[in-house]
Amino acid sequence: MSRIGNNPIGIPDGVSIEVKEDVITVKGKLGELTQEFSGVSVKIEDGQAWVTRPSDSKEHKSKHGLYRSLILNMVEGVSKGWTKELELVGVGYRASNQGQRLDLALGFSHNIVIDLAPEVKVETVSEKGKNPIVKLTSFDKQLVGQVAAKIRSFRKPEPYKGKGIKFVGEQLRRKAGKSA
């Protein structure tokens, strides 16, 4: 029995859900998202969406919770949006942006320049005495996570000094250095 899949999805004001055969479309003030689904059915009643499965087979049980979570993330995304914050830890590490172009100085011989998708809004915050922060905002949770993971992959945090790109609030596993 899926505990997640059985919960209803509340539909806030300004969000509309449309189900056609095996494609669900969620529209809101921030944008529009579509998702294909199979093995489950989606019903909209009284301002709530319900995901149900036809049987208790292992495949249907696993898809039940999966599609309920995906639909919930779509509803939250088009109503509130998703934000990921990355912190650049290291001497000389800098970030700046001009529109959708992100420029990262990460200690390599050349700066890394990334052109981001138009759905992702980027903002860089650089205060004196603090590490630079890159804020990524979008209505698509999957896209924000993918872009953040790509940026983090340029310089992952290392375990000795903690230098690199990390998510804000991420706990790093630190190692002791050489003992003299």
C-alpha positions, 0 to 999 in steps of 0.5 A: 500500500503506497502511503504517498500515492494515497494522499490527495494533491491540493490544487491552489487557486490559479492552477489548472490541471488537465488530463488527456489520455496518458498526458497531464498538463499543469498550468499556473502563473509561473508557467506550464508543465506536461508529464506523460504517465502510465499504469495509474489514473488521475481524477480531479474532484473538489479542488484535489487531484487523486492518483489511483492504481488499477491493481496491487502489482509491484509495477503499479505500486511503484508508479502510484507514488512516483506519479503522485510526487511528480504531479505534486512537484509540478503543481508546486512549481507553477504556483510557487517555483523552485529555488536552488542555491549554490555556494562557491567556497575557495579563494578567488572563486567568483561568479557573475551573470549577464542575463542568462549567461553565467560566468564562473571563475573556479581556479582553472586557466579560463573562466567557465561560461554557461548559457542557461535555459530560458526557463531558469532564472539565475542571480549571483550574490557577491558580498565582501567577506562572504562566499559568492552564491548562485541562485537558480529559480524555475517552475520546473524542479527537474530542470533546476536540479539538473542545472545545479548538478551540472554547475556543481560538477565543475568543481565538487567540494573536496573533503580536506579544505571543503573548497568547491561548489556546494549547495547552501546548507549541504553538510560535507564529510570532512577528513583529517589531513596528514598527521605530523 
